[in-house]
Amino acid sequence: MTGGPGPEVVAVGETMVVMSPADAAPLERADRLRLGVGGAESNLAIGLAGLGHRVAWVSRVGDDPFGRMVLREVAGGGVDVASVALDPHAPTGVYFKDPRPEATGVHYYRAGSAASRLGPEALDDPRLAGARLLHLSGITPVLSESCRALVAHAVNDRPLGDALVSFDVNHRPRLWPADRAADVLRDLADRADIVLVGLDEAERLWGTADPQAVRRLLPRPATVVVKDGALGATALPRTGPAVFVPALRAPVVEPVGAGDAFAAGYLSAVLRGLDQGAALRCGHVVAVRALAVPGDCAPPPRRRDLDGVVALSADRWAALDPVAAGLLDGLAGGDGLAGGDGLIGGDDLAGDLAAGSAAGSVAGGGTAATGDGSAHVGTGAAGPGDGRGSR
């Protein structure tokens, strides 16, 4: 950020190296591993950068080959990494995916990671001044006491001044069970300006499966966005009516990263001053592309396509086929922006537009339970993410 304008968006959180069998075999039988990078907040940062925003990522990585790989990959996605500290005394976190017929397990090795040493001082960097949005997630507060203090500082003390604070609940049951996480995440979320939460998360954490009830549990934020997987998402402003937009139907290769992509699309639209309906549509379109690739990130849609689907009538949106409309163009081979490329071992949208409107615990090593990062291949309703994930 030296010599130019500061960031528009600041995202804070841990990113790890991801290792997964290259041929989708169970880990115990794999002879080659694909090396990638994954982290909810850096996924969002890459998504927003791809949509044209100036984004800085704040974190810590080990002063080791994995840490340098993480920095290279996130920077390669157009994100400023100048505020990421290299820690010579703690390693970069790592996790392994373990594909199996019933689900994809996740094995964490992140205890004592460099990112777990983050604290409130991470947001003191003067280069972050002037940001319009500070993004956090519910993963960070479970990593350590200092990480929890960092998130509390961000939502309570507002170190970036007038920046909006967005908070993606992102409950990870393998890191902390619902009975430990519920009160902490509710309190942190309720102090943010924009909250994103999966309906399944809300039910698991707070015992409610109704968007309006979630809104009542979180009365302070300006907007609460409740994602209901393949059905759609609802934005509930503090004042004014709720807005629901159904999800698109599209191929699903792997759900991990779709929630981060939805958040990137939604928040990009908010920064652009679009209304809630348009913002939810943007979230769905960006999420569809993430669902169509095996990694966490996918190149963003073309701005003209994104703006085009925002302008469709409700009927045209409901009938939209993302594949036929070209919204998945450029994803052949499923290569994403961040990681996933290294191996270890031996109908055009115009038709639709013309007809539309004119305008493991932190100690690591545990296998994730079913649904905590499971991968699916097929065609179905492409949801915006519902609280599941593997980080």
N, C-alpha and C positions, 0 to 999 in steps of 0.2 A: 504493500500500500504506500510505499514511499514514492514521493514525487507525483502523486495523483490523488484523486478523490478517495475518501474513505469508503468503507463498505456500506451498502444499503441494508444488508442482513448479516447478522452474526449468529452462528450456530455453535453450540457447545456440547461436547460429549465424546465418548470413547469410540474409536474405530479399531477393529482387530483384523488380523490376517485370517483368512478363511481357507481351509483345506478340505477338498471334497474329491472323492474318487472320480477319475476322468471318465470311467465307463458306467457310472451309477451303480457299481457293485457295492455290497457292504464293506465297510472299512477293513474288516478282518480278512477279506479276500482281495483287496485292491492291490494292484501292483504299480499304479500311477495315480498321483494326486494332482488335481488342478488347484493352482494357487490364486487366490483372489483377495479382495479387501471388502470388509463390510462393517457398517456402523450406521445406526438410524439417523443420527444428526448429520454425518458427512454425506449420506445418501441424499438427504434433503438439500444440503448445501450444493451438491453437484446438480441436482434437479433444478434448483433456482438459478444457478449460474447458467445452465443450458437454456433457460428461458429468458436470459438477458439481464439478470440482476448481478450487481456487484456483491459478492458474498465472501465473508471471512469465516474460517473454521477455527475454533479455540479448543485446544486439547493438549495432551501430553502423550508422547510415544517414547519407546526406548531408543537409546542411542545404539541401535543394532540394525542389522540388515532388514528386519521386518519393519522397524520404524521408518527407515528410509524408503522402503517400498510403499508404505502407507502414504507418506508425504508426497512421493512422486505420483501416485495414482490419484489422490485427491486433487493435487495441483493440476494434474492433467485434465481433470474435469472442469477446469476454469475457476477453481476456488483459491482464494488467497490463504496460504498456510503460514504466513509470517508470525502469527500469534500462537503457533504450536511449539511447545517446549520439547527439546530433546533431553531425555533423562538418562544420565550415565549410570544410574544406580538401580533402575527398575526396568523390566522388560516390556516389550509390546505384547498385548494380549493376543491369544490365538484361540480359534475354535475349529473343530472338525465336524463336518456333516457326515452322517452315517446313513446312507439311503437303504431302506428296507421296504418290502412290499406293503407293510401296514402303515408305515410312516417314515419320515426322515428324522433320525435322532440327531442330537447336537451334544458334543462333548466340549465343555469350556475349559480353557487353561488361562485364566485371567486373574487369579488371586495375586495381589501385590503388584499388579500391572502399573506401568507408568501413569496411565489415566486415573487410576484409583488415588493418585497423589495430587490430583487437582484440588484447588481450594478457592475461596472467594477472591483471592488476589488475581486470579486468572483474568478477571474482567477489568482490572485496573489499567490495562494497556491503553495508552492515549490514542493509539492508532484506531481504536474501535469507536471513538467518539463520533457522534453524528449519525449513527445507524438508525434506521427507521424501525427495525424489527430485531428482536432477540429471541432465538428459538431454543427451547430446552425440551427434554423428555424425561419420563418417569424411570428411565433406565439409570440415569446418572446418580440419583440419590441413594441407590442401594449399593453402589460400588464401595463407599467408605463414608465415614463420618465427615471428612473434609469435603467430599463430593456433595453430600447432603447439605452441608453449610453453604456451598457454592450456589446450589439451586435456590435455597431459602434466601440468600443474599440477593439473587437476581430478581425474585418475585416480590420481595419485601422492600428492599432498599433502592431498587431501580438504578443500578450503577451506570446505565447508559442513558440516563436522563429521560427524555420523552419517548424513547423507543417503545413500541408495542412489544408485549411479551406474549409469545405463543408457547403452549405447553401441550405436547402429545403425551397422553397418559402412558402408553406403551408398557403396560404391566407385563413383566416376564415372570411367570410362576416359578420357573426354575431358579431364579435369583432370590425371590422372596415370596412366600405364600400370601394369599389374599388377606389372611387375618393380621399379618404384619404390615402389609402394604396399604391397606384400605384407608386408614385415617391419614397417613402421611401423604398419599397421592391426592386424596380429596382436598386436604388443606393447601397443598402446593398449587393444584389446578385452580382452586377457587380464588387464588390471588393473581392469576394470569389474566390477560386481556382476551385471548383467544385460546380455547381448549378444543383439542381433537381427541375423541375417545371412541373405541369400538363398543357397540351395544353389548357384545359378549363380555368385554372387560367390565363394563358397568354392572352387569349382572353378577359376575364373579366377585367383584370388589365390594359392591354396595347393595346387592340384592335387588336391583331394579332392571327391568327389561323394557322400559318405556322411555322414549326420548324426552317427553315432557317431565317425567319424574327425574331424569338425570339433570335437566335444567333447574329443577327445584333444589336439587342437592348442591348445585353450583350456582348460587344466585349472583355472585359478583362479576364474573367475566362479561365483557361486552357481547361475546358470541360463544356459544358452545356448539360444536359440530359433532353429531353422533353418527358414526358409520355402522351400517347394518349389512356388512359383507356384500353378498351378491344382490341384495335388494336395492340398496341405494344409500343415500346419506341425507341427513336433515340438519339444517342450520337453524339454531334457535337464538335469535338476538335477545338481548335483555329487554329491549322495547321493540314492539312490532311483531308481526306474525312469523311463525315457523315456516321454513321453506324446505320442501323435500324434492330431491331430484333422483330418479331411478338410475341404477348402474347400467352400464352398457354390457352387452353380451359379446364375448370374444374368446379366443383360445387362451387357455391357462396352462403355462408351462411350469411355473413355480410362483407361489404367492409371496415369498419373502421379498420385501422391498416395496410391495404395492402400496402399503399404508404410507410409507415415506414419500413415494411418488405422488400419491393423492394430496398429501400435505403440501408438497412443493407446488403443485398446480393450483391448489386452493389459495395458498398464501401469496403466490405470484399475482393472482387475480385481485386479491385484497389490496396489495401494494399498488396495483394499477387503477384502483378505484372502482372496480366492477361491483355489481350488486351480488347478493348472496346466491341467487340462482345461477348466474354466470360463473361465480367462483366455484360452486359445486360441480358444474359441468367441466370446468377446466381441471379440477381434481380428478374426475372420472377419466377424462381422456389421457392425462399423463399416467394414471394408474394402469390403464389398459396396456400401455406399452411396456411397463415394468412386468406385468403379468405374463407377457409374451416372450420373455427371455429367461434363461436359467440363472442369471446372476441377479444381484441386488438392484442394479441401475440399468436404464436404457436411455439412449439418446432421446431428447425431448421431441415432441411433434413440431412441425413447422408452425410458425406463428400464424400464418394465414389460415392453416387448417384449424388451429385451436380457436381463432377468432370466428372462423366459419361455423363451427358446431355450436358456439355460444349463441349465434344468431338464428339457429334453426327454431322452427315452431315446436311446441311440446309434442305434437304427433310425430313430426319428423325425427325428433330426438329419440322418442320411444322406439321407433322403427329402425334406427340407425344401425347398420352393420359396419363395425369399425374396419373389418378386413376389406370389404367391398369398397368402402369409402376411402381407402388408402391411408387410414390413420396408423397402420402398422408398417407402412413402407419404411425401408431402410433398416429393418431388424433381421434380415436374412442371416442365419447363423447364430443369432441370439447374442451377439457381442455387445456388452454394455460398456459404459464409459469407465467404470471403476473396477479394475482387476479382472480376474477370471481368464486371463489369456496365457498364463504360464503353466507348464506341466512339470511335475517332479517325477523322475523314474522313467525303467525300460518302456375398383372402378373409380375412379377419380371422385373426390369429394364434391366436385362442381355440380354434379347432378343433384345431389341432396341439397346443396345450397340454393340452387336455382328454384327448387320447389319449396324451399323453406321461407322463413320470414325475410323481409327485405333487409333487414338489418344483420444347569447344575447349581447350585448355590454359588456364591462368589468364590468359594474355595475351589470350584471347578471340578471337572471330571465326570459330572453326572450326565446321563442321557435324558434328553428332553422328552416329556410325555407326548403322547399322540396329540397333534394339533398345535404343538409348540414349535412350529417350523416345518410342518409336513409339506411335502411337495406333491403336486398333482399334475398330470398331463391329460389334456382333453379339451373339449369345447363346452363352455357353459357361461353362466352369468359371471362377468368379471367384476368382482367387488372391489371397493377402494381400500381394503384392508380392514380387519376387524379385531385388531389387538394381537393377532398371532404373529410370530416372528422368531428369529433364531438368535438375535444378539443378546 
